[in-house]
């Protein structure tokens, strides 16, 4: 059994790993272990400074050298001291920016079994794979408006990271009762992993890297 520790920044992402990813990878004899990042002695979740996650990732890499370590962190809201963040604005394409940040992340952690991964731009982006899935918990009009948002972008992952128009902000604008830990997972389950992978190329590339570990 190949083991992969997945550092996540919130309860929703933790549940996403256990509910959508674990079953898929278990068939390949790959076990995913989600780990909620610690931000303090009592607090868990969120990434306020890079130093708060750096030591946790390095520690896990060094104490469990027979396993792999990866991440599922949002590009949106990354702390200013994140590796490469100060120079990433020079990259005009979001995919280029994310690859640049992931490369800088890998170099900083400096552990061969570390597989950096950042979500473009945040978790809610993948829910735009099939906006009409929102209709089951909200209404047809809200789902239609979210579909119109989706049509304005190349892929769900390209929906921007402006504080007022990030994926989660757009969802809340049309679905005021949206609660990420509850609705986020239910909608993702309704959409299905296969559909998400087809629409979200960067996310799919991360899963492909993990799948190749079985070889």
Backbone torsions as a table, in degrees:
resi	resn	phi	psi	omega
1	UNK	NA	124.8	176.2
2	UNK	-87.1	131.0	-178.6
3	UNK	-108.4	137.1	178.9
4	UNK	-132.2	117.5	175.7
5	UNK	-85.4	126.2	-177.3
6	UNK	-113.9	108.3	177.1
7	UNK	-78.9	124.3	-180.0
8	UNK	-123.9	159.1	-175.2
9	UNK	-103.1	3.5	-179.8
10	UNK	-161.5	168.9	-179.0
11	UNK	-62.4	-37.1	-178.8
12	UNK	-63.3	-46.9	179.8
13	UNK	-64.9	-36.5	177.7
14	UNK	-61.4	-45.0	178.9
15	UNK	-68.4	-35.9	178.3
16	UNK	-58.9	-43.0	179.4
17	UNK	-63.5	-45.2	-176.4
18	UNK	-74.2	-34.9	-174.6
19	UNK	-88.5	-34.5	-175.7
20	UNK	-109.1	-33.8	-173.1
21	UNK	-95.5	-37.5	-173.9
22	UNK	-59.5	-43.8	-178.5
23	UNK	-62.2	-43.3	179.2
24	UNK	-60.4	-47.4	-175.5
25	UNK	-77.8	-25.8	178.5
26	UNK	-62.5	-29.6	178.1
27	UNK	-67.3	-18.6	177.8
28	UNK	-101.3	9.3	-177.7
29	UNK	62.9	36.9	174.7
30	UNK	-117.4	121.6	-178.2
31	UNK	-103.1	122.2	178.1
32	UNK	-97.4	127.8	179.9
33	UNK	-116.1	100.8	-179.8
34	UNK	-70.9	138.1	178.5
35	UNK	-128.1	119.2	178.9
36	UNK	-78.7	123.2	-176.4
37	UNK	-62.0	144.6	178.9
38	UNK	-96.1	132.1	179.7
39	UNK	-109.2	-2.3	178.9
40	UNK	-174.6	-174.1	-178.8
41	UNK	-62.2	-33.2	-179.7
42	UNK	-116.2	-30.5	-175.2
43	UNK	-78.1	144.4	175.3
44	UNK	-134.8	145.2	177.5
45	UNK	97.0	146.6	180.0
46	UNK	85.4	155.1	179.8
47	UNK	-130.2	96.6	-177.6
48	UNK	-88.3	-35.1	175.0
49	UNK	-138.8	150.8	-178.1
50	UNK	-64.3	-37.2	-177.8
51	UNK	-57.6	-28.4	-177.8
52	UNK	-71.8	-22.2	176.7
53	UNK	-104.5	-26.9	-177.7
54	UNK	-57.3	-49.1	-175.9
55	UNK	-66.7	-33.5	-179.7
56	UNK	-67.8	-42.5	-179.8
57	UNK	-67.7	-46.3	179.2
58	UNK	-61.4	-41.9	-179.2
59	UNK	-61.3	-45.6	-179.5
60	UNK	-65.4	-39.9	178.5
61	UNK	-60.7	-40.4	-175.4
62	UNK	-80.0	-32.8	-176.6
63	UNK	-85.0	-16.9	-179.3
64	UNK	-134.4	74.2	-174.5
65	UNK	-75.9	-5.6	177.5
66	UNK	-92.0	-1.4	-179.5
67	UNK	-118.6	167.2	174.5
68	UNK	-100.6	157.3	178.1
69	UNK	-129.4	131.5	178.6
70	UNK	-138.1	179.3	-177.6
71	UNK	-135.9	156.9	172.8
72	UNK	-137.1	79.1	-174.5
73	UNK	-118.3	145.6	179.5
74	UNK	-75.4	138.6	170.6
75	UNK	-68.2	-39.2	179.3
76	UNK	-65.0	124.3	177.7
77	UNK	85.3	10.1	176.6
78	UNK	-59.0	141.1	-179.3
79	UNK	-62.4	153.9	-176.3
80	UNK	-63.9	-25.1	-178.0
81	UNK	-90.3	11.1	178.6
82	UNK	-66.8	139.5	-178.9
83	UNK	-51.9	127.5	177.5
84	UNK	84.0	-9.9	-175.7
85	UNK	-63.1	-36.2	-176.2
86	UNK	-67.7	-23.8	-176.8
87	UNK	-115.4	0.5	-175.2
88	UNK	-71.2	-21.0	-179.9
89	UNK	-63.7	-15.5	177.8
90	UNK	-72.4	-17.0	178.6
91	UNK	-87.6	121.4	-174.7
92	UNK	-83.8	-28.0	-177.8
93	UNK	-95.3	134.7	-176.7
94	UNK	-61.1	-38.3	178.9
95	UNK	-65.2	-37.9	177.0
96	UNK	-66.1	-38.4	178.7
97	UNK	-63.2	-44.2	-177.5
98	UNK	-66.7	-43.7	178.1
99	UNK	-61.6	-40.3	178.6
100	UNK	-60.6	-45.8	179.4
101	UNK	-65.5	-41.4	179.8
102	UNK	-65.1	-39.4	177.9
103	UNK	-63.6	-42.7	179.4
104	UNK	-66.0	-37.5	177.9
105	UNK	-61.6	-47.8	-179.5
106	UNK	-61.2	-44.3	-178.9
107	UNK	-64.8	-36.1	-178.6
108	UNK	-72.2	-42.6	178.8
109	UNK	-67.6	-38.7	172.4
110	UNK	57.0	48.8	176.3
111	UNK	-133.5	127.2	-171.2
112	UNK	-65.6	-24.2	-179.9
113	UNK	-93.4	14.2	178.0
114	UNK	-94.7	131.1	179.8
115	UNK	-121.6	98.1	-177.5
116	UNK	-70.0	141.9	175.9
117	UNK	-149.4	130.9	177.0
118	UNK	-124.9	138.5	178.6
119	UNK	-83.8	136.4	176.7
120	UNK	-97.3	119.5	-22.2
121	UNK	-87.9	-25.2	177.6
122	UNK	-157.1	172.9	-175.3
123	UNK	-52.3	-43.4	-175.6
124	UNK	-61.2	-19.5	179.8
125	UNK	-59.1	-37.8	-176.6
126	UNK	-69.6	-20.0	178.4
127	UNK	-72.3	-18.1	176.4
128	UNK	-78.6	3.2	172.9
129	UNK	-58.3	-40.7	-179.4
130	UNK	-145.4	80.2	-176.5
131	UNK	-56.8	-27.2	-178.8
132	UNK	-67.0	-11.7	175.7
133	UNK	-65.7	-20.9	178.8
134	UNK	-68.1	-22.6	-175.6
135	UNK	-62.0	-26.9	-178.3
136	UNK	-67.2	-28.2	-178.1
137	UNK	-111.6	-16.5	179.0
138	UNK	-122.7	-125.6	178.0
139	UNK	-135.4	168.7	-176.5
140	UNK	-61.9	-36.9	-178.5
141	UNK	-65.0	-42.2	178.4
142	UNK	-63.8	-42.7	179.4
143	UNK	-63.7	-39.2	179.6
144	UNK	-64.4	-41.8	179.5
145	UNK	-66.2	-36.6	176.9
146	UNK	-68.4	-34.9	176.7
147	UNK	-65.1	-36.3	177.6
148	UNK	-65.3	-38.1	175.7
149	UNK	-61.9	-47.1	-178.7
150	UNK	-57.6	-38.1	-176.7
151	UNK	-68.6	-15.7	-179.8
152	UNK	-84.0	-4.3	-176.5
153	UNK	-125.8	153.0	-179.1
154	UNK	-58.3	-47.0	177.8
155	UNK	-143.8	165.9	175.7
156	UNK	-56.1	-33.6	-177.1
157	UNK	-71.2	-14.4	-179.2
158	UNK	-87.6	-5.8	178.3
159	UNK	-62.3	129.6	-161.3
160	UNK	-68.6	176.1	-175.4
161	UNK	-113.6	22.0	175.1
162	UNK	-66.8	139.2	-178.5
163	UNK	-54.6	-26.5	-178.6
164	UNK	-94.1	-17.0	-174.5
165	UNK	-128.8	13.9	176.0
166	UNK	-61.6	157.9	-177.5
167	UNK	-48.0	-46.2	-178.5
168	UNK	-65.3	-35.9	179.3
169	UNK	-67.0	-39.5	179.9
170	UNK	-66.1	-40.2	178.8
171	UNK	-63.9	-45.9	-179.4
172	UNK	-63.9	-31.3	179.8
173	UNK	-64.2	-38.2	-177.4
174	UNK	-99.9	-17.8	179.1
175	UNK	-131.9	75.5	-175.0
176	UNK	-55.7	-25.4	-179.0
177	UNK	-88.7	6.3	-178.3
178	UNK	-62.9	129.7	176.0
179	UNK	-125.2	115.2	-172.6
180	UNK	-54.1	-50.2	-177.6
181	UNK	-62.4	-28.2	-178.7
182	UNK	-94.5	-64.2	-175.9
183	UNK	-70.1	-35.5	-177.3
184	UNK	-55.9	-45.7	-179.1
185	UNK	-72.3	-43.5	-179.3
186	UNK	-60.9	-41.4	179.9
187	UNK	-69.8	-39.7	177.5
188	UNK	-62.4	-41.2	177.4
189	UNK	-64.3	-38.6	179.2
190	UNK	-66.2	-39.4	179.4
191	UNK	-68.7	-44.1	179.2
192	UNK	92.8	144.1	-176.6
193	UNK	-62.2	-41.3	-178.5
194	UNK	-59.7	-43.1	-179.7
195	UNK	-67.6	-39.1	178.1
196	UNK	-61.8	-42.6	-179.1
197	UNK	-64.2	-36.0	-179.8
198	UNK	-66.7	-36.3	-175.3
199	UNK	-90.5	-30.1	-173.5
200	UNK	-108.5	92.6	-171.7
201	UNK	-64.2	-45.2	-177.5
202	UNK	-65.6	-43.0	176.8
203	UNK	-58.9	-43.0	-179.7
204	UNK	-64.8	-38.4	179.5
205	UNK	-62.7	-35.1	176.2
206	UNK	-63.4	-46.7	179.5
207	UNK	-63.2	-36.4	177.8
208	UNK	-63.7	-37.7	177.0
209	UNK	-62.0	-41.8	-179.8
210	UNK	-69.1	-38.2	179.3
211	UNK	-62.8	-34.2	-179.2
212	UNK	-69.8	-13.4	178.9
213	UNK	-63.7	-25.9	-178.9
214	UNK	-67.5	-18.5	-179.8
215	UNK	-86.6	NA	NA
